[in-house]
């Protein structure tokens, strides 16, 4: 169970306790209003935290996809670089062979 789920569970328990308090005890009205206000504030904080969590999850997903794209791009560039180096090596070898052949003909 994640930390957020535990906090949510605890928050729900607290809200239920607050609800039962207002129903079971005969308290002065100002205390009941104070408890209701606190309950509402806790609910607002919960919603705010949930929204922030969703935003972070979206951002995480976006960044994860961006990393994958960048990794693919780097891989492609490395393959191109390797192919280029291989072609350079082949051309260099061909050039050496041609120079050797030319030297043979000059003798």
Backbone as numpy.savetxt, mean C-alpha at the origin, in Angstrom:
# Nx Ny Nz CAx CAy CAz Cx Cy Cz
-7.15 -11.67 14.66 -8.01 -10.49 14.66 -7.11 -9.26 14.66
-7.36 -8.32 13.77 -6.52 -7.14 13.66 -6.81 -6.16 14.79
-5.92 -5.22 14.94 -6.06 -4.21 15.99 -7.34 -3.41 15.77
-7.62 -3.09 14.53 -8.82 -2.30 14.23 -10.07 -3.10 14.60
-10.08 -4.38 14.29 -11.24 -5.21 14.63 -11.40 -5.30 16.14
-10.30 -5.41 16.87 -10.38 -5.46 18.34 -10.92 -4.15 18.89
-10.41 -3.04 18.35 -10.88 -1.73 18.81 -12.36 -1.55 18.48
-12.75 -2.01 17.30 -14.15 -1.89 16.92 -15.03 -2.72 17.85
-14.59 -3.92 18.16 -15.33 -4.79 19.08 -15.46 -4.13 20.46
-14.35 -3.59 20.95 -14.38 -2.90 22.25 -15.29 -1.68 22.21
-15.26 -0.97 21.09 -16.11 0.20 20.95 -17.59 -0.18 20.96
-17.92 -1.25 20.27 -19.30 -1.72 20.27 -19.75 -2.13 21.67
-18.86 -2.80 22.39 -19.19 -3.18 23.77 -19.42 -1.95 24.63
-18.57 -0.96 24.47 -18.72 0.27 25.23 -20.03 0.98 24.89
-20.37 1.02 23.63 -21.62 1.66 23.21 -22.81 0.91 23.79
-22.75 -0.41 23.75 -23.85 -1.20 24.35 -23.96 -0.94 25.84
-22.83 -0.84 26.52 -22.85 -0.55 27.95 -23.45 0.82 28.21
-23.06 1.78 27.38 -23.61 3.13 27.53 -25.13 3.13 27.32
-25.55 2.39 26.31 -26.99 2.29 26.06 -27.71 1.67 27.25
-27.14 0.60 27.78 -27.78 -0.07 28.91 -27.77 0.81 30.16
-26.71 1.60 30.30 -26.67 2.52 31.44 -27.82 3.51 31.39
-28.04 4.05 30.24 -29.10 5.05 30.12 -30.48 4.42 30.33
-30.61 3.15 30.06 -31.90 2.48 30.20 -32.13 1.95 31.62
-31.07 1.57 32.30 -31.25 0.90 33.59 -31.18 1.82 34.78
-30.44 2.86 34.71 -30.28 3.74 35.87 -31.14 4.97 35.72
-31.62 5.38 36.82 -32.33 6.65 36.80 -31.32 7.73 37.16
-30.85 8.38 36.18 -29.84 9.40 36.37 -30.43 10.75 36.00
-29.81 11.77 36.51 -30.28 13.11 36.12 -30.11 13.29 34.60
-30.95 14.10 34.06 -30.98 14.30 32.61 -29.64 14.78 32.07
-28.96 15.65 32.78 -27.69 16.18 32.27 -26.65 15.07 32.15
-26.68 14.09 33.05 -25.74 12.97 32.94 -26.08 12.09 31.75
-27.35 11.88 31.53 -27.77 11.09 30.37 -27.34 11.79 29.08
-27.53 13.08 29.04 -27.12 13.85 27.85 -25.61 13.81 27.67
-24.91 13.87 28.77 -23.45 13.81 28.71 -23.01 12.45 28.13
-23.63 11.39 28.59 -23.31 10.04 28.11 -23.66 9.92 26.62
-24.79 10.45 26.23 -25.19 10.41 24.82 -24.20 11.20 23.96
-23.78 12.33 24.47 -22.81 13.14 23.74 -21.49 12.40 23.58
-21.05 11.76 24.65 -19.81 10.98 24.58 -19.96 9.82 23.59
-21.11 9.18 23.64 -21.38 8.08 22.72 -21.31 8.57 21.27
-21.94 9.69 21.00 -21.93 10.24 19.65 -20.52 10.63 19.21
-19.76 11.17 20.13 -18.37 11.53 19.81 -17.55 10.29 19.49
-17.74 9.24 20.25 -17.04 7.98 19.99 -17.43 7.43 18.63
-18.70 7.48 18.30 -19.15 7.01 16.98 -18.53 7.84 15.85
-18.45 9.17 16.05 -17.82 10.03 15.03 -16.35 9.67 14.86
-15.67 9.44 15.97 -14.26 9.07 15.89 -14.10 7.74 15.17
-15.00 6.81 15.45 -14.95 5.51 14.79 -15.09 5.67 13.28
-16.05 6.46 12.85 -16.27 6.69 11.42 -15.05 7.36 10.79
-14.50 8.31 11.50 -13.32 9.01 11.00 -12.14 8.04 10.84
-11.94 7.18 11.82 -10.86 6.21 11.76 -11.09 5.20 10.64
-12.33 4.76 10.47 -12.64 3.82 9.38 -12.37 4.45 8.02
-12.75 5.71 7.88 -12.50 6.41 6.61 -11.01 6.54 6.34
-10.27 6.89 7.37 -8.81 7.02 7.23 -8.21 5.67 6.87
-8.70 4.61 7.49 -8.21 3.26 7.19 -8.47 2.91 5.72
-9.66 3.20 5.23 -9.99 2.93 3.83 -9.08 3.72 2.89
-8.83 4.96 3.25 -7.95 5.80 2.44 -6.54 5.21 2.40
-6.06 4.77 3.54 -4.72 4.16 3.60 -4.66 2.86 2.80
-5.73 2.08 2.86 -5.77 0.84 2.09 -5.73 1.12 0.59
-6.47 2.14 0.16 -6.45 2.51 -1.26 -5.05 2.98 -1.68
-4.45 3.80 -0.83 -3.12 4.30 -1.14 -2.11 3.15 -1.18
-2.23 2.23 -0.27 -1.34 1.06 -0.25 -1.47 0.26 -1.53
-2.71 0.03 -1.96 -2.94 -0.72 -3.19 -2.35 0.01 -4.39
-2.54 1.31 -4.46 -2.00 2.11 -5.56 -0.48 2.02 -5.59
0.15 2.19 -4.43 1.60 2.16 -4.37 2.15 0.77 -4.71
1.43 -0.24 -4.28 1.85 -1.61 -4.57 1.82 -1.86 -6.08
0.77 -1.40 -6.75 0.67 -1.55 -8.20 1.74 -0.73 -8.91
2.01 0.44 -8.38 3.04 1.29 -8.98 4.42 0.63 -8.88
4.69 0.01 -7.75 5.96 -0.70 -7.57 6.07 -1.84 -8.57
4.98 -2.58 -8.77 4.99 -3.68 -9.75 5.30 -3.15 -11.14
4.66 -2.05 -11.51 4.90 -1.47 -12.84 6.36 -1.04 -12.98
6.89 -0.42 -11.94 8.28 0.03 -12.00 9.24 -1.16 -12.07
8.93 -2.21 -11.35 9.77 -3.40 -11.40 9.77 -4.01 -12.81
8.59 -4.05 -13.43 8.51 -4.56 -14.80 9.31 -3.67 -15.76
9.19 -2.39 -15.56 9.92 -1.45 -16.42 11.43 -1.64 -16.27
11.88 -1.79 -15.04 13.31 -2.01 -14.79 13.76 -3.32 -15.43
12.93 -4.35 -15.30 13.27 -5.64 -15.89 13.40 -5.53 -17.41
12.46 -4.84 -18.03 12.52 -4.66 -19.49 13.77 -3.89 -19.90
14.08 -2.86 -19.14 15.27 -2.06 -19.47 16.54 -2.88 -19.29
16.56 -3.72 -18.28 17.73 -4.58 -18.08 17.86 -5.58 -19.24
16.75 -6.12 -19.70 16.78 -7.04 -20.83 17.28 -6.31 -22.09
16.80 -5.11 -22.30 17.26 -4.32 -23.45 18.75 -4.03 -23.34
19.19 -3.70 -22.15 20.60 -3.42 -21.93 21.45 -4.67 -22.20
20.97 -5.79 -21.72 21.69 -7.05 -21.95 21.76 -7.38 -23.44
20.63 -7.22 -24.13 20.61 -7.47 -25.58 21.56 -6.52 -26.31
21.55 -5.27 -25.90 22.43 -4.29 -26.51 23.90 -4.67 -26.29
24.22 -5.05 -25.07 25.60 -5.46 -24.76 26.01 -6.69 -25.57
25.08 -7.60 -25.72 25.37 -8.81 -26.49 25.62 -8.44 -27.96
24.82 -7.56 -28.49 25.02 -7.13 -29.88 26.35 -6.40 -30.05
26.69 -5.60 -29.07 27.98 -4.89 -29.12 29.13 -5.89 -29.12
29.00 -6.90 -28.26 30.04 -7.94 -28.21 30.16 -8.67 -29.54
29.01 -8.99 -30.13 29.02 -9.69 -31.42 29.65 -8.81 -32.51
29.29 -7.54 -32.51 29.87 -6.62 -33.50 31.38 -6.46 -33.29
31.75 -6.42 -32.05 33.18 -6.30 -31.75 33.93 -7.52 -32.25
33.37 -8.67 -32.03 33.99 -9.91 -32.51 34.06 -9.93 -34.03
33.00 -9.52 -34.68 32.99 -9.46 -36.14 34.05 -8.49 -36.65
34.17 -7.37 -35.97 35.16 -6.38 -36.36 36.57 -6.95 -36.23
36.81 -7.64 -35.13 38.12 -8.27 -34.95 38.40 -9.29 -36.05
37.38 -10.05 -36.38 37.54 -11.04 -37.46 37.83 -10.35 -38.79
37.13 -9.26 -39.06 37.37 -8.52 -40.30 38.77 -7.93 -40.34
39.21 -7.40 -39.22 40.55 -6.82 -39.16 41.58 -7.93 -39.41
41.36 -9.07 -38.83 42.27 -10.20 -39.03 42.30 -10.60 -40.51
41.13 -10.66 -41.13 41.06 -11.01 -42.55 41.76 -9.97 -43.42
41.58 -8.72 -43.09 42.21 -7.64 -43.86 43.72 -7.74 -43.73
44.18 -8.00 -42.51 45.62 -8.13 -42.30 46.20 -9.30 -43.11
45.44 -10.38 -43.20 45.87 -11.54 -44.00 46.02 -11.14 -45.47
45.10 -10.37 -45.98 45.12 -9.99 -47.39 46.24 -9.00 -47.68
46.64 -8.26 -46.67 47.68 -7.25 -46.89 49.07 -7.87 -46.91
49.19 -9.02 -46.41 50.50 -9.68 -46.37 50.85 -10.28 -47.67
